[in-house]
Amino acid sequence: MKKMIIASTSTVHSSGYLEYILPSLKVFFTGIDELLFVPYARPSGLTYDEYTNVAKKGFAKINIDVTGIHKFNDPVVAVKNAKAIFVGGGNTFLLVKTLYDNNLMPVIKEVVKNGTPYFGTSAGSNITGITMQTTNDMPIVFPPSFNTLDLIPFNINPHYIDPDPESTHKGETRETRILEYLVCNSIPVLGLREGSWLEVLDDSITLKGKLPARLFRQGEEPLELSPESKLETWIKTDKQ
């Protein structure tokens, strides 16, 4: 059975790394004392070791040890043997390219489908969808494919920001970009606001956190989904 937490972000305003979601992670990872961390997205250009140390400090608060995947000679074997997996945020293009370079995309998909708990933030959440095409990131490298893990039947747009009517900025909003995507693509997109996450238990997908999420579907008006909404209900409706 799939068991996943797909979070918009690792850090919310006025809070430390993972602090807002640690109570849920403690329950989610019950019985697990170590996890495999994938630091490939390298936020702000951090080295793998630097980024892994950030994750270590965060998870130490709930007594879970963290080992970076880069410490293993064979990353495929590391994924297959992992008790749990955490894929951190950063640049999604870099993350996806590195996963493909290491032949990890199908392996991660397989172990998660078979029950290995998965936690993703930002870029690590982007890759749980069907494609990475709704990322917010710059294309700093060229991955061999935009196809990702396809563990949920839609795409994620993390860090979703609503338009500010008082802003003097007149550039494109996040909603504008997603609507542009839907001109050429039929895969639904969920805009996850900061501090929100999805809890996935097999085929059940529940919105968690205090804020609603915004669901975009081709040819439909955007839909606000309240906390505790079941995403599979709306996605099935979209396909009927």
Kinemage of the C-alpha trace (Angstrom):
@kinemage 1
@onewidth
@group {chain A} dominant
@subgroup {mainchain}
@vectorlist {calphas} color= white
{ca met a 1} P 0.000 0.000 0.000
{ca lys a 2} L 1.278 3.436 -0.912
{ca lys a 3} L 2.031 5.624 2.101
{ca met a 4} L 3.075 9.179 1.294
{ca ile a 5} L 3.186 12.732 2.579
{ca ile a 6} L 3.455 15.289 -0.221
{ca ala a 7} L 4.154 18.742 1.218
{ca ser a 8} L 4.252 22.144 -0.445
{ca thr a 9} L 7.311 23.214 1.516
{ca ser a 10} L 9.803 22.239 4.214
{ca thr a 11} L 9.619 25.587 6.008
{ca val a 12} L 6.813 28.041 6.663
{ca his a 13} L 7.113 31.662 7.779
{ca ser a 14} L 8.327 32.181 11.371
{ca ser a 15} L 9.059 28.463 11.796
{ca gly a 16} L 12.158 26.281 11.568
{ca tyr a 17} L 12.907 23.502 9.092
{ca leu a 18} L 10.026 20.950 9.087
{ca glu a 19} L 8.709 22.266 12.419
{ca tyr a 20} L 5.154 22.839 11.213
{ca ile a 21} L 4.777 19.254 9.996
{ca leu a 22} L 6.871 17.334 12.545
{ca pro a 23} L 3.864 16.174 14.611
{ca ser a 24} L 2.367 14.564 11.510
{ca leu a 25} L 5.719 13.111 10.446
{ca lys a 26} L 6.175 11.539 13.858
{ca val a 27} L 2.909 9.651 13.403
{ca phe a 28} L 3.578 8.922 9.725
{ca phe a 29} L 6.971 7.378 10.470
{ca thr a 30} L 5.852 5.369 13.514
{ca gly a 31} L 8.211 2.425 13.983
{ca ile a 32} L 10.870 3.867 11.664
{ca asp a 33} L 14.169 5.058 13.132
{ca glu a 34} L 16.096 5.848 9.943
{ca leu a 35} L 15.388 7.069 6.452
{ca leu a 36} L 17.135 7.590 3.138
{ca phe a 37} L 17.449 11.230 2.075
{ca val a 38} L 17.715 12.294 -1.569
{ca pro a 39} L 19.499 15.696 -1.688
{ca tyr a 40} L 19.794 15.896 -5.471
{ca ala a 41} L 17.698 19.080 -5.842
{ca arg a 42} L 20.372 21.134 -3.994
{ca pro a 43} L 18.473 24.283 -2.893
{ca ser a 44} L 20.642 27.415 -3.100
{ca gly a 45} L 23.447 25.241 -4.474
{ca leu a 46} L 24.057 23.372 -1.209
{ca thr a 47} L 26.347 20.370 -1.419
{ca tyr a 48} L 24.839 16.958 -0.811
{ca asp a 49} L 26.504 16.802 2.607
{ca glu a 50} L 25.312 20.272 3.590
{ca tyr a 51} L 21.753 19.528 2.579
{ca thr a 52} L 21.760 16.148 4.296
{ca asn a 53} L 22.923 17.800 7.513
{ca val a 54} L 19.915 20.131 7.343
{ca ala a 55} L 17.610 17.122 7.048
{ca lys a 56} L 19.459 15.336 9.862
{ca lys a 57} L 18.883 18.209 12.271
{ca gly a 58} L 15.204 18.376 11.373
{ca phe a 59} L 14.506 14.685 11.840
{ca ala a 60} L 16.633 14.417 14.989
{ca lys a 61} L 13.766 16.174 16.773
{ca ile a 62} L 11.602 13.077 16.258
{ca asn a 63} L 14.469 10.614 16.794
{ca ile a 64} L 14.914 9.542 13.191
{ca asp a 65} L 18.397 9.194 11.711
{ca val a 66} L 19.034 10.389 8.153
{ca thr a 67} L 21.567 9.085 5.622
{ca gly a 68} L 22.133 10.757 2.255
{ca ile a 69} L 21.782 8.537 -0.796
{ca his a 70} L 25.103 9.893 -2.095
{ca lys a 71} L 26.901 7.962 0.662
{ca phe a 72} L 26.043 4.635 -0.965
{ca asn a 73} L 28.051 3.046 -3.758
{ca asp a 74} L 24.871 1.798 -5.429
{ca pro a 75} L 21.920 4.197 -5.106
{ca val a 76} L 19.503 1.650 -6.597
{ca val a 77} L 20.309 -0.841 -3.854
{ca ala a 78} L 20.054 1.952 -1.281
{ca val a 79} L 16.499 2.727 -2.402
{ca lys a 80} L 15.509 -0.935 -2.420
{ca asn a 81} L 16.814 -1.374 1.143
{ca ala a 82} L 15.468 1.896 2.560
{ca lys a 83} L 13.027 1.805 5.466
{ca ala a 84} L 11.641 5.159 4.275
{ca ile a 85} L 12.532 7.820 1.699
{ca phe a 86} L 12.621 11.610 1.928
{ca val a 87} L 13.171 13.656 -1.232
{ca gly a 88} L 13.904 17.293 -0.431
{ca gly a 89} L 13.177 20.463 -2.336
{ca gly a 90} L 15.329 22.635 -4.551
{ca asn a 91} L 15.475 22.626 -8.344
{ca thr a 92} L 13.129 20.082 -9.917
{ca phe a 93} L 14.991 19.972 -13.243
{ca leu a 94} L 18.210 19.046 -11.458
{ca leu a 95} L 16.428 16.514 -9.255
{ca val a 96} L 14.723 14.772 -12.168
{ca lys a 97} L 17.873 14.672 -14.291
{ca thr a 98} L 19.914 13.173 -11.449
{ca leu a 99} L 17.246 10.580 -10.687
{ca tyr a 100} L 17.256 9.518 -14.346
{ca asp a 101} L 21.073 9.564 -14.469
{ca asn a 102} L 21.117 7.112 -11.548
{ca asn a 103} L 18.281 4.936 -12.895
{ca leu a 104} L 16.236 5.733 -9.796
{ca met a 105} L 12.887 6.890 -11.148
{ca pro a 106} L 11.423 3.393 -11.749
{ca val a 107} L 12.996 1.993 -8.572
{ca ile a 108} L 11.531 4.669 -6.297
{ca lys a 109} L 8.146 4.213 -7.960
{ca glu a 110} L 8.295 0.464 -7.396
{ca val a 111} L 9.281 0.531 -3.716
{ca val a 112} L 6.735 3.228 -2.852
{ca lys a 113} L 3.972 1.282 -4.584
{ca asn a 114} L 5.053 -1.717 -2.497
{ca gly a 115} L 4.773 0.189 0.793
{ca thr a 116} L 8.018 2.059 1.506
{ca pro a 117} L 6.926 5.349 3.154
{ca tyr a 118} L 7.715 8.418 1.052
{ca phe a 119} L 7.958 12.036 2.167
{ca gly a 120} L 8.502 14.831 -0.337
{ca thr a 121} L 8.760 18.586 -0.082
{ca ser a 122} L 8.681 21.097 -2.944
{ca ala a 123} L 10.681 19.480 -5.778
{ca gly a 124} L 10.332 16.167 -3.955
{ca ser a 125} L 6.569 16.686 -4.148
{ca asn a 126} L 6.633 17.770 -7.804
{ca ile a 127} L 8.012 14.390 -8.828
{ca thr a 128} L 5.158 12.423 -7.253
{ca gly a 129} L 2.831 13.621 -10.016
{ca ile a 130} L 2.534 12.396 -13.574
{ca thr a 131} L 5.008 14.957 -14.912
{ca met a 132} L 7.215 17.758 -13.564
{ca gln a 133} L 5.763 20.293 -16.019
{ca thr a 134} L 4.062 22.397 -13.339
{ca thr a 135} L 7.206 23.124 -11.352
{ca asn a 136} L 8.101 26.743 -10.565
{ca asp a 137} L 11.818 26.183 -11.182
{ca met a 138} L 14.299 27.392 -13.787
{ca pro a 139} L 15.454 24.793 -16.360
{ca ile a 140} L 19.094 24.859 -15.245
{ca val a 141} L 19.722 21.379 -16.704
{ca phe a 142} L 17.933 19.274 -19.305
{ca pro a 143} L 16.384 16.030 -17.989
{ca pro a 144} L 15.809 13.211 -20.480
{ca ser a 145} L 12.075 13.305 -19.784
{ca phe a 146} L 9.483 15.400 -17.944
{ca asn a 147} L 7.755 12.175 -16.843
{ca thr a 148} L 8.062 11.546 -13.127
{ca leu a 149} L 6.852 8.982 -10.570
{ca asp a 150} L 3.149 8.977 -11.502
{ca leu a 151} L 2.192 7.970 -7.955
{ca ile a 152} L -0.796 10.327 -7.894
{ca pro a 153} L -3.165 10.953 -10.849
{ca phe a 154} L -2.428 14.664 -11.242
{ca asn a 155} L 0.410 17.182 -11.096
{ca ile a 156} L 1.531 19.345 -8.184
{ca asn a 157} L 2.307 23.041 -8.130
{ca pro a 158} L 3.940 23.617 -4.740
{ca his a 159} L 4.328 27.036 -3.094
{ca tyr a 160} L 1.091 28.117 -4.737
{ca ile a 161} L 0.604 31.876 -4.285
{ca asp a 162} L -2.666 33.711 -4.788
{ca pro a 163} L -2.648 36.985 -6.735
{ca asp a 164} L -2.182 40.037 -4.507
{ca pro a 165} L -4.717 42.687 -5.603
{ca glu a 166} L -2.640 45.417 -3.948
{ca ser a 167} L 0.645 44.441 -5.572
{ca thr a 168} L 2.196 46.765 -8.139
{ca his a 169} L 3.721 43.766 -9.910
{ca lys a 170} L 1.913 43.206 -13.202
{ca gly a 171} L 3.701 40.060 -14.332
{ca glu a 172} L 2.107 36.647 -14.674
{ca thr a 173} L 0.506 35.073 -11.611
{ca arg a 174} L 0.848 31.423 -10.667
{ca glu a 175} L -2.725 30.870 -11.825
{ca thr a 176} L -1.878 32.396 -15.204
{ca arg a 177} L 1.015 29.979 -15.694
{ca ile a 178} L -1.089 26.955 -14.761
{ca leu a 179} L -3.868 28.014 -17.137
{ca glu a 180} L -1.244 28.298 -19.885
{ca tyr a 181} L -0.147 24.741 -19.089
{ca leu a 182} L -3.725 23.507 -19.401
{ca val a 183} L -4.022 24.903 -22.934
{ca cys a 184} L -1.669 22.126 -24.066
{ca asn a 185} L -2.109 19.485 -21.344
{ca ser a 186} L -5.107 17.705 -19.815
{ca ile a 187} L -3.486 16.490 -16.584
{ca pro a 188} L -5.127 18.252 -13.594
{ca val a 189} L -2.922 20.453 -11.397
{ca leu a 190} L -3.211 20.961 -7.650
{ca gly a 191} L -1.903 24.264 -6.318
{ca leu a 192} L -0.617 23.524 -2.792
{ca arg a 193} L -0.335 26.561 -0.559
{ca glu a 194} L 2.438 26.877 2.014
{ca gly a 195} L 1.809 24.765 5.093
{ca ser a 196} L -0.479 22.340 3.264
{ca trp a 197} L 0.241 18.759 2.323
{ca leu a 198} L -1.345 15.609 0.954
{ca glu a 199} L -1.596 12.373 2.881
{ca val a 200} L -1.690 9.395 0.536
{ca leu a 201} L -2.779 5.983 1.759
{ca asp a 202} L -3.000 3.679 -1.232
{ca asp a 203} L -5.617 5.309 -3.505
{ca ser a 204} L -6.935 7.702 -0.848
{ca ile a 205} L -5.501 11.237 -1.114
{ca thr a 206} L -6.453 13.680 1.654
{ca leu a 207} L -5.635 17.392 1.833
{ca lys a 208} L -4.071 18.275 5.190
{ca gly a 209} L -3.117 21.548 6.845
{ca lys a 210} L -5.120 24.675 7.605
{ca leu a 211} L -5.420 26.093 4.088
{ca pro a 212} L -7.503 25.085 1.073
{ca ala a 213} L -5.825 23.946 -2.125
{ca arg a 214} L -6.687 25.082 -5.654
{ca leu a 215} L -7.493 22.431 -8.239
{ca phe a 216} L -7.149 23.296 -11.923
{ca arg a 217} L -8.758 21.119 -14.596
{ca gln a 218} L -8.762 21.664 -18.331
{ca gly a 219} L -11.903 23.442 -19.488
{ca glu a 220} L -13.165 23.998 -15.920
{ca glu a 221} L -13.099 26.896 -13.483
{ca pro a 222} L -10.465 26.506 -10.739
{ca leu a 223} L -11.893 24.805 -7.667
{ca glu a 224} L -11.080 25.543 -4.019
{ca leu a 225} L -10.798 22.368 -1.957
{ca ser a 226} L -11.066 22.659 1.816
{ca pro a 227} L -8.832 20.784 4.278
{ca glu a 228} L -9.738 17.095 4.627
{ca ser a 229} L -11.041 16.991 1.055
{ca lys a 230} L -10.526 13.704 -0.772
{ca leu a 231} L -8.677 14.432 -3.999
{ca glu a 232} L -9.508 11.103 -5.619
{ca thr a 233} L -13.180 12.125 -5.618
{ca trp a 234} L -12.523 15.232 -7.709
{ca ile a 235} L -10.033 13.590 -10.030
{ca lys a 236} L -12.450 10.726 -10.747
{ca thr a 237} L -15.185 13.275 -11.398
{ca asp a 238} L -12.835 14.968 -13.860
{ca lys a 239} L -12.374 11.730 -15.781
{ca gln a 240} L -16.052 10.758 -15.947
